[in-house]
Amino acid sequence: MVIILALILVIFLVVIATTKFNIHPFLSLLFAAVVMGFVSGMDGGVIVRKLTEGFGKTLSSIGIIIAFGTIIGVYLEKSGGAMKIARTILKMIGEKRSALAMNLTGFIVSIPVFCDSGFVILSRLNKALSKKSGISLVVFAISLAAGLYATHVFVPPTPGPLAAAAALKADLGMVIFLGLIVALPVSLAGYFWAKFISKRVSVVVKEETEMEEEPEKLPGNLVSFAPIIFPIILIALKSIADYPTHPFGSDWIYQVLVFMGNPVIALFMGVILAFALKHSFKETHFDWTIKGLKEAGVIILITGAGGAFGEILRAGGIGDIIGSGLSDFQVGILLPFILAAILKSAQGSSTVAIITTAAIVSPLLGSLGLSSETSKALTVLAIGAGAMTVSHLNDSYFWVVSQFSDMNTSTALKSQTMATLLQGITGIIIIYTLNLIIG
């Protein structure tokens, strides 16, 4: 009981440290790990060893992948590739369904690009479509935000679900496959809410603020989509090849698919394909790569700190303690969702909520009946669903959506915050159902 109370207190302190005192999550998570180590009865030497082991093991599996993912995102952002994807989908779906097109654009773009950046890049197109079609900007803003948010929390190589998959030792290909299945209806839930709420709130579009110039010549469709789609296909093929029935056999084809489908190699191929996006820009490949690595550095450190926290919890036996306490309650996959939702709502960052929840839940998988490969993947998604419930005043994404869509705070709460609530609930209902059927 003392350890459980200590864990609750430590989580509370992490939230207070990050929200009230603006302590970086990297430091607050490491502090939480040290405190839990002493509470669990470890001596100083063991705590230090477990901290470094947890940090190192986590980053050895996903550090390079996060770096590659952010580099791809920078190339799509700076080359105009993300804008090209938006215009292509808009052309395919048609201007009459332009809000749906923006929703699906966000769904694709946010796989490698952070949702905040994706919204900033595409917000100008939102305003242009709103003026041209006469449809409320609220519809476009929330549709785009919902699409971006869905894959941001469900589909690797976005750092949050990637870190959770590593912490829970879930198969990455399965997480991507199931994540796409869950993310699509969750994305559409936000779109339908946007259509509904736009009849009740309105936005007065302000004069255009100065924004970064769009490249004069946008890249082609193939080079824009390839850095996103190709790595996902490779990772998916590896998961299929590894299936017990060995559908591709066990000879050279299998060996090639296993190598090329390793997330590190697949994302590396994505980076190489992204190089084709750069044409006639003053900045060099080195400049764009450095920008991606700078963005990756912070996420990698937070992820590593979450891994260190999880290693301390596992070493302290907290999984067995909490597991025995939960044995009489059939919470199952709902617990990761609830924990992530509490952390998300309290401190604002979806990525921090995912990483922290994954560290807490990892030792509990057996006790919760979530130890199968499919259940592990669905647990990653349950954490993601919680980590989008809800986006409000303490979330940077809330302010990006509101400020770049000329919404006042009240309108943003009614539209964006409620959309994320609906999305999170939709997500956990689908995930819970899938776990009953295939978990």
C-alpha positions as CSV (number, residue, x, y, z in Angstrom):
1,M,0.0,0.0,0.0
2,V,2.9,2.4,0.8
3,I,4.4,1.8,-2.7
4,I,1.1,2.4,-4.4
5,L,0.5,5.6,-2.5
6,A,4.0,6.7,-3.2
7,L,3.5,6.0,-7.0
8,I,0.3,8.1,-6.9
9,L,2.1,10.9,-5.1
10,V,5.1,10.8,-7.5
11,I,2.8,11.0,-10.5
12,F,1.0,13.9,-8.9
13,L,4.4,15.6,-8.3
14,V,5.4,15.0,-12.0
15,V,2.2,16.8,-13.1
16,I,2.7,19.7,-10.7
17,A,6.4,20.0,-11.7
18,T,5.6,20.2,-15.4
19,T,2.5,22.4,-15.2
20,K,3.0,24.8,-12.3
21,F,6.8,25.0,-12.1
22,N,7.5,24.4,-15.8
23,I,10.1,21.7,-15.0
24,H,11.0,19.8,-18.2
25,P,9.5,16.3,-18.3
26,F,13.0,14.8,-18.8
27,L,14.0,15.9,-15.4
28,S,10.7,15.3,-13.6
29,L,10.5,11.7,-14.9
30,L,14.1,11.0,-13.7
31,F,13.2,12.5,-10.3
32,A,10.1,10.3,-10.1
33,A,12.3,7.2,-11.0
34,V,14.8,8.0,-8.2
35,V,12.1,8.6,-5.6
36,M,10.3,5.3,-6.5
37,G,13.6,3.5,-6.4
38,F,14.2,4.5,-2.8
39,V,10.6,3.9,-1.8
40,S,10.9,0.4,-3.2
41,G,13.9,-0.3,-0.9
42,M,16.7,-0.2,-3.5
43,D,20.1,1.1,-2.6
44,G,21.7,3.9,-4.5
45,G,23.9,1.7,-6.7
46,V,21.0,-0.4,-7.8
47,I,18.9,2.8,-8.6
48,V,21.7,4.2,-10.8
49,R,22.2,0.9,-12.6
50,K,18.5,0.5,-13.3
51,L,18.1,4.1,-14.4
52,T,20.9,3.8,-17.0
53,E,19.7,0.3,-18.1
54,G,16.2,1.5,-18.6
55,F,17.3,4.6,-20.4
56,G,19.8,2.7,-22.6
57,K,17.5,-0.2,-23.5
58,T,14.6,2.1,-24.5
59,L,16.8,4.3,-26.8
60,S,18.6,1.4,-28.3
61,S,15.4,0.2,-29.8
62,I,13.8,3.5,-30.9
63,G,16.2,6.4,-30.7
64,I,17.3,6.1,-34.3
65,I,13.8,5.6,-35.5
66,I,12.6,8.8,-33.8
67,A,15.5,10.7,-35.4
68,F,14.7,9.3,-38.9
69,G,11.0,10.1,-38.4
70,T,11.6,13.7,-37.5
71,I,14.0,14.2,-40.4
72,I,11.3,13.0,-42.8
73,G,8.8,15.4,-41.2
74,V,11.2,18.3,-41.7
75,Y,11.6,17.5,-45.4
76,L,7.8,17.3,-46.0
77,E,7.3,20.5,-44.1
78,K,10.0,22.6,-45.7
79,S,9.8,21.3,-49.3
80,G,6.0,21.8,-49.6
81,G,5.5,18.0,-49.7
82,A,2.8,18.2,-46.9
83,M,1.0,20.9,-48.9
84,K,1.2,18.8,-52.0
85,I,-0.4,15.8,-50.2
86,A,-3.2,18.1,-49.1
87,R,-3.8,19.4,-52.6
88,T,-3.7,15.9,-54.1
89,I,-6.3,14.6,-51.7
90,L,-8.5,17.6,-52.2
91,K,-8.4,17.1,-55.9
92,M,-9.3,13.4,-55.5
93,I,-12.2,14.0,-53.1
94,G,-13.5,17.2,-54.6
95,E,-14.1,20.7,-53.2
96,K,-17.6,19.9,-52.2
97,R,-16.1,17.5,-49.6
98,S,-13.1,19.7,-48.9
99,A,-13.5,19.4,-45.1
100,L,-13.3,15.6,-45.4
101,A,-10.2,16.0,-47.6
102,M,-8.5,18.1,-44.9
103,N,-9.4,15.5,-42.4
104,L,-7.8,12.7,-44.5
105,T,-4.8,15.0,-45.3
106,G,-4.2,15.4,-41.6
107,F,-4.5,11.6,-41.1
108,I,-1.6,11.0,-43.6
109,V,0.6,14.0,-42.9
110,S,0.8,13.4,-39.1
111,I,2.3,10.0,-39.4
112,P,5.8,11.5,-39.6
113,V,5.0,15.2,-39.0
114,F,4.1,16.4,-35.5
115,C,0.4,17.5,-35.3
116,D,1.3,21.0,-34.2
117,S,3.6,21.5,-37.2
118,G,1.2,19.9,-39.6
119,F,-1.6,22.2,-38.5
120,V,0.5,25.3,-38.9
121,I,1.6,24.2,-42.4
122,L,-1.9,23.5,-43.6
123,S,-3.9,26.3,-41.8
124,R,-3.4,28.7,-44.7
125,L,-5.1,26.2,-47.0
126,N,-7.9,25.8,-44.5
127,K,-8.6,29.6,-44.6
128,A,-8.5,29.7,-48.4
129,L,-10.9,26.8,-48.7
130,S,-13.3,28.4,-46.2
131,K,-13.4,31.7,-48.1
132,K,-13.8,29.9,-51.4
133,S,-16.5,27.5,-50.3
134,G,-18.3,29.7,-47.8
135,I,-18.1,26.8,-45.3
136,S,-17.3,27.8,-41.7
137,L,-13.6,27.8,-40.8
138,V,-14.6,25.8,-37.7
139,V,-15.4,22.8,-39.9
140,F,-12.0,22.9,-41.7
141,A,-10.0,23.6,-38.5
142,I,-11.5,20.8,-36.4
143,S,-11.6,18.4,-39.3
144,L,-7.8,18.9,-40.0
145,A,-7.0,18.9,-36.2
146,A,-8.8,15.6,-35.7
147,G,-7.1,13.9,-38.6
148,L,-3.7,15.1,-37.5
149,Y,-4.4,14.1,-33.8
150,A,-5.6,10.6,-34.7
151,T,-2.4,9.3,-36.3
152,H,-0.3,11.4,-33.9
153,V,-1.4,9.2,-31.0
154,F,-2.0,5.8,-32.7
155,V,0.5,5.3,-35.6
156,P,4.3,5.0,-35.4
157,P,6.8,6.5,-36.2
158,T,5.2,9.3,-34.2
159,P,7.3,9.2,-31.0
160,G,4.5,8.6,-28.5
161,P,3.1,5.3,-29.9
162,L,6.6,4.3,-30.9
163,A,7.9,4.7,-27.3
164,A,4.8,2.8,-25.9
165,A,5.4,-0.1,-28.3
166,A,9.0,-0.3,-27.2
167,A,8.1,-0.1,-23.5
168,L,5.4,-2.9,-23.9
169,K,7.6,-4.9,-26.3
170,A,4.7,-4.8,-28.8
171,D,5.2,-5.8,-32.4
172,L,5.6,-2.5,-34.3
173,G,4.1,-3.8,-37.5
174,M,1.0,-4.9,-35.6
175,V,0.8,-1.6,-33.8
176,I,0.9,0.3,-37.2
177,F,-1.7,-2.0,-38.8
178,L,-4.1,-1.9,-35.9
179,G,-3.3,1.8,-35.3
180,L,-4.4,2.6,-38.8
181,I,-7.6,0.6,-38.4
182,V,-8.5,2.4,-35.1
183,A,-7.2,5.9,-36.2
184,L,-9.5,6.2,-39.3
185,P,-12.9,6.1,-37.5
186,V,-11.4,8.2,-34.7
187,S,-10.3,10.8,-37.3
188,L,-13.8,10.7,-38.9
189,A,-15.4,11.1,-35.5
190,G,-13.7,14.5,-35.2
191,Y,-14.9,15.4,-38.7
192,F,-18.5,14.6,-37.9
193,W,-18.2,16.6,-34.7
194,A,-16.8,19.5,-36.7
195,K,-19.9,19.4,-39.0
196,F,-22.2,19.3,-36.0
197,I,-20.6,22.0,-33.9
198,S,-20.1,24.5,-36.8
199,K,-23.9,25.1,-36.7
200,R,-23.6,26.3,-33.1
201,V,-20.4,28.3,-33.1
202,S,-18.9,30.8,-35.6
203,V,-15.5,32.2,-36.3
204,V,-14.7,35.6,-37.7
205,V,-11.7,35.2,-40.0
206,K,-9.1,37.8,-39.2
207,E,-6.7,39.4,-41.7
208,E,-4.0,37.0,-42.8
209,T,-1.0,37.0,-40.5
210,E,2.5,36.8,-41.9
211,M,3.4,33.1,-42.5
212,E,6.3,31.3,-44.0
213,E,6.3,31.5,-47.8
214,E,5.0,28.4,-49.6
215,P,7.6,27.1,-52.0
216,E,7.1,28.4,-55.6
217,K,7.1,24.8,-57.0
218,L,5.6,22.0,-55.0
219,P,7.1,18.5,-55.4
220,G,5.3,15.7,-57.2
221,N,2.9,13.2,-55.8
222,L,5.3,10.3,-55.8
223,V,8.1,12.0,-54.0
224,S,5.7,13.5,-51.5
225,F,3.9,10.3,-50.5
226,A,6.8,7.9,-50.8
227,P,8.7,8.8,-47.6
228,I,5.5,8.1,-45.6
229,I,4.0,5.1,-47.4
230,F,7.1,3.1,-48.3
231,P,8.5,2.6,-44.8
232,I,5.0,1.5,-43.5
233,I,4.7,-1.0,-46.4
234,L,8.1,-2.4,-45.5
235,I,7.4,-2.7,-41.8
236,A,4.0,-4.4,-42.6
237,L,5.6,-6.9,-44.9
238,K,8.1,-7.8,-42.2
239,S,5.3,-8.5,-39.8
240,I,3.5,-10.7,-42.4
241,A,6.8,-12.5,-43.2
242,D,7.3,-13.2,-39.4
243,Y,3.9,-14.8,-39.1
244,P,4.1,-18.4,-37.9
245,T,2.9,-19.8,-41.2
246,H,5.8,-18.0,-43.0
247,P,3.7,-16.9,-46.1
248,F,6.9,-15.8,-47.9
249,G,8.8,-18.9,-47.0
250,S,12.1,-18.9,-45.2
251,D,14.6,-18.4,-48.0
252,W,16.2,-15.2,-49.4
253,I,12.8,-13.4,-49.8
254,Y,12.1,-13.8,-46.1
255,Q,15.6,-12.6,-45.2
256,V,15.3,-9.5,-47.4
257,L,11.9,-8.6,-46.0
258,V,13.0,-9.1,-42.4
259,F,16.0,-6.8,-43.0
260,M,14.2,-4.2,-45.1
261,G,11.2,-4.2,-42.8
262,N,13.2,-3.6,-39.6
263,P,11.9,-0.2,-38.5
264,V,15.4,1.3,-38.5
265,I,16.1,0.3,-42.1
266,A,12.6,1.1,-43.3
267,L,12.7,4.6,-41.8
268,F,16.3,5.0,-43.2
269,M,14.9,4.2,-46.6
270,G,12.2,6.8,-46.0
271,V,14.9,9.4,-45.2
272,I,16.7,8.6,-48.5
273,L,13.4,8.9,-50.4
274,A,12.8,12.3,-48.6
275,F,16.0,13.6,-50.1
276,A,14.2,13.8,-53.4
277,L,11.9,16.5,-51.9
278,K,14.7,19.0,-51.8
279,H,15.0,21.0,-55.0
280,S,16.4,24.5,-55.6
281,F,16.4,25.6,-51.9
282,K,19.1,27.8,-50.4
283,E,19.4,25.6,-47.4
284,T,21.4,22.3,-47.7
285,H,20.5,18.7,-46.8
286,F,22.7,19.3,-43.8
287,D,20.6,22.2,-42.6
288,W,17.3,20.3,-42.9
289,T,18.8,17.2,-41.3
290,I,20.1,19.3,-38.3
291,K,16.6,20.8,-37.8
292,G,15.1,17.3,-37.7
293,L,17.8,16.1,-35.3
294,K,17.2,19.1,-33.0
295,E,13.5,18.3,-32.8
296,A,14.3,14.6,-32.2
297,G,16.7,15.2,-29.4
298,V,14.2,16.5,-26.9
299,I,11.7,13.7,-27.7
300,I,14.5,11.1,-27.4
301,L,15.5,12.3,-24.0
302,I,11.9,12.3,-22.7
303,T,11.4,8.8,-24.1
304,G,14.6,7.6,-22.4
305,A,13.6,9.1,-19.1
306,G,10.3,7.3,-19.4
307,G,12.2,4.0,-20.0
308,A,14.3,4.6,-16.9
309,F,11.1,5.2,-14.9
310,G,9.6,2.0,-16.2
311,E,12.7,0.0,-15.4
312,I,12.7,1.2,-11.8
313,L,9.0,0.3,-11.4
314,R,9.6,-3.2,-12.8
315,A,12.7,-3.7,-10.6
316,G,10.6,-2.6,-7.6
317,G,8.0,-5.3,-8.2
318,I,5.2,-2.7,-8.4
319,G,3.5,-4.8,-11.2
320,D,2.9,-7.7,-8.8
321,I,1.7,-5.4,-6.1
322,I,-0.8,-3.5,-8.2
323,G,-1.7,-6.7,-10.1
324,S,-2.8,-8.5,-6.9
325,G,-4.8,-5.5,-6.0
326,L,-6.6,-5.4,-9.3
327,S,-7.2,-9.1,-9.5
328,D,-10.8,-8.8,-8.3
329,F,-11.6,-6.0,-10.8
330,Q,-12.0,-6.7,-14.5
331,V,-10.5,-3.4,-15.7
332,G,-8.3,-4.9,-18.4
333,I,-7.5,-2.6,-21.2
334,L,-9.5,0.2,-19.7
335,L,-6.8,0.9,-17.1
336,P,-4.2,2.1,-19.6
337,F,-6.8,4.4,-21.2
338,I,-7.9,5.9,-17.8
339,L,-4.3,6.5,-16.6
340,A,-3.3,8.1,-19.9
341,A,-6.5,10.3,-19.9
342,I,-5.8,11.5,-16.4
343,L,-2.2,12.4,-17.2
344,K,-3.1,14.0,-20.5
345,S,-5.8,16.1,-19.0
346,A,-3.6,17.1,-16.0
347,Q,-0.4,18.1,-17.8
348,G,-1.3,18.7,-21.4
349,S,1.3,16.7,-23.4
350,S,0.1,13.6,-25.2
351,T,3.6,12.3,-25.7
352,V,4.5,12.6,-22.0
353,A,1.2,11.0,-21.1
354,I,1.9,8.1,-23.4
355,I,5.4,7.5,-22.3
356,T,4.6,7.8,-18.6
357,T,1.5,5.5,-18.8
358,A,3.5,2.9,-20.8
359,A,6.1,2.9,-18.1
360,I,3.5,2.3,-15.4
361,V,1.5,-0.3,-17.3
362,S,4.4,-2.3,-18.7
363,P,4.8,-4.4,-15.5
364,L,1.0,-5.0,-15.2
365,L,0.4,-6.6,-18.6
366,G,0.2,-10.1,-17.2
367,S,-2.1,-9.1,-14.3
368,L,-4.4,-7.3,-16.7
369,G,-4.6,-10.2,-19.1
370,L,-2.9,-8.3,-21.8
371,S,0.2,-10.4,-22.4
372,S,-0.6,-11.7,-25.9
373,E,1.0,-10.0,-28.9
374,T,-2.3,-8.7,-30.1
375,S,-3.2,-7.4,-26.6
376,K,0.1,-5.6,-26.3
377,A,-0.5,-3.8,-29.5
378,L,-4.0,-2.9,-28.5
379,T,-2.7,-1.7,-25.1
380,V,-0.4,0.7,-27.0
381,L,-3.5,2.0,-28.8
382,A,-5.5,2.2,-25.5
383,I,-2.8,4.4,-24.1
384,G,-3.0,6.6,-27.2
385,A,-6.7,6.9,-27.0
386,G,-6.3,8.1,-23.4
387,A,-3.6,10.5,-24.4
388,M,-5.9,12.4,-26.7
389,T,-8.6,12.8,-24.0
390,V,-8.8,15.7,-23.8
391,S,-6.9,18.7,-25.4
392,H,-7.6,21.8,-23.5
393,L,-6.0,25.0,-22.0
394,N,-2.8,23.3,-20.9
395,D,-2.1,21.7,-24.3
396,S,0.1,23.5,-26.9
397,Y,-1.9,21.9,-29.6
398,F,-5.1,23.4,-28.3
399,W,-3.6,26.9,-28.7
400,V,-2.1,26.1,-32.2
401,V,-5.6,25.1,-33.4
402,S,-7.3,28.0,-31.9
403,Q,-4.8,30.7,-32.8
404,F,-4.2,29.6,-36.4
405,S,-8.0,29.3,-36.9
406,D,-9.0,32.7,-35.4
407,M,-11.0,31.0,-32.6
408,N,-11.6,32.6,-29.2
409,T,-11.1,30.3,-26.2
410,S,-14.7,29.6,-25.7
411,T,-15.2,28.5,-29.3
412,A,-12.1,26.3,-29.1
413,L,-13.3,24.6,-25.9
414,K,-16.6,23.8,-27.5
415,S,-15.1,22.6,-30.8
416,Q,-11.5,21.3,-30.3
417,T,-11.7,20.1,-26.7
418,M,-15.1,18.3,-27.3
419,A,-13.8,16.8,-30.5
420,T,-10.8,15.2,-28.7
421,L,-13.2,13.9,-26.0
422,L,-15.4,12.3,-28.6
423,Q,-12.3,10.9,-30.5
424,G,-10.9,9.4,-27.3
425,I,-14.1,7.7,-26.4
426,T,-14.6,6.4,-29.9
427,G,-11.1,5.1,-29.9
428,I,-11.4,3.2,-26.6
429,I,-14.7,1.7,-27.6
430,I,-13.2,0.3,-30.8
431,I,-10.1,-0.9,-29.0
432,Y,-12.1,-2.6,-26.3
433,T,-14.2,-4.3,-28.9
434,L,-11.1,-5.5,-30.8
435,N,-9.6,-6.8,-27.7
436,L,-12.7,-8.9,-27.0
437,I,-12.6,-10.3,-30.5
438,I,-8.9,-10.8,-31.3
439,G,-7.0,-10.0,-28.0
